[in-house]
């Protein structure tokens, strides 16, 4: 291993820039406005021109969870992210097969093939309460499906107390965007007044502290207390709307959450919100009994075109661009109803795909996933093989279980050649009970078998509350000349990216083979020894750089092992910016590097280079060739 001179460092940096398709260096970026300026100490120190930071898997108010575009953009600004890719779930944006008419004739019912359930929920101190599914009482509008929920509540003192039922649906399809949404529900108030009443409560998405209001989930509580006029009262991030309804008879009440959010808080974009939770309740104050029935809940919106949700998202992006000018936004999409995994779509021509089933369930036919990847490629986009160990977040499994999972997943990914995807999500500190090392080993199995996949680090964040502090916080940095998609997509396709934990790593990583081939390249040479220059700066003083080498022998799915070996260098050896590593290429190899803490935790990873002796059977992808 050869120590560099300063002149060598400068020449290598220039080569990396030049080899990134001749792209121009990123110029000065706009600063955040006063409203969205990061808090002291919350920003990164920044990187060299030509390095673009990307949050590549982000969900806001069209997906399950409490996230908003506003919250994510606030976090992106505070953490110095250059580019944010919106990757909402396709079927959630489309509300494909979502329950739209719930009859409230039992604690559970099936609507459009989806199970909708109600769970009892209480607040405060109750002297008496009941939740009963009443088959003898039904709204005239729902006579064909008799039944309703009967709620009674009496508080144990002056303070309010309540009983209610909280709705949920399989695969969280009860959560949906509120834009253009209308909710109607039939209600029979039996005993109500300003101190004992019925409620429909909507908890909507989380937002950062804004205009003197605290951060949190904004709520809308619709009160049925026998009044005959509508009124609106705001308390911080909670809005109360009194809805006219006559006591002792069935009433159909109509709710418009988007309009009410805008009326209460005109400074937020009400379209950027989801109905995260819906609860029907009876509330008692001063020991006064509240009683009533609810029936026939309908959630509708006007007819719209297939791509209307994407068009609405684009409108929001344009509006937020003025409030968060330091962050470039791009539309992506997570295609989610395919097997064996979800697929992220990155590219210039995002459209809503078709769905094979009328219900929001995945098509088990792998040809559906292949077709999606083909469609993405046909539009000039890139496809990402997402979270290979699944979508759950359990505690880490035992080492033996993780190893078994790693072998199984690696064999599967290799057998179907990652469905033809370009990208593999690697950078998860933990997902599906499997740690980061096993995620990287799946990637190494692919590299061993000549499956040239760009590894990325992502958060798959659905909340927008703590990008740096949360457990899954990885981002991806591209060697690209600008934030333009025309520069970012080639860098991703070529594997000229690195990824890691932005709270612990503020440096850069790159590889350069024989002074000519940048990170991600696949090269062929008959030489017995080749030089891989490992460029690394901004390393934590106590960190180490682990050089990962592996054979490229095409062992196949029956041998789902990474076949790697390791060498470790202290950060101090990179004081000059790089170290040259002589690699034995008497047999074909791949090489990548990791930055690790003294405890062994991985905080940054490069993409590999492949050092082959012969052309691979399938040829070298054009994006990875060195011309």
PyMOL commands that set and color helices and strands:
alter all, ss='L'
color gray80, all
select helices_A, chain A and resi 6-19+69-78+90-94+140-145+170-172+257-264+308-323+366-378+399-415+417-420+436-448+485-494+571-574+622-624
alter helices_A, ss='H'
color red, helices_A
select strands_A, chain A and resi 2-3+51-58+83-86+101-102+108-111+114-123+126-134+148-155+161-169+176-177+181-191+196-207+216-224+231-235+238-242+250-255+274-284+290-301+328-335+343-346+382-385+423-427+430-431+434-435+454-457+474-479+497-501+508-513+517-518+522-524+529-537+544-551+564-570+578-584+589-596+602-606+609-612
alter strands_A, ss='S'
color yellow, strands_A
deselect
rebuild
show_as cartoon
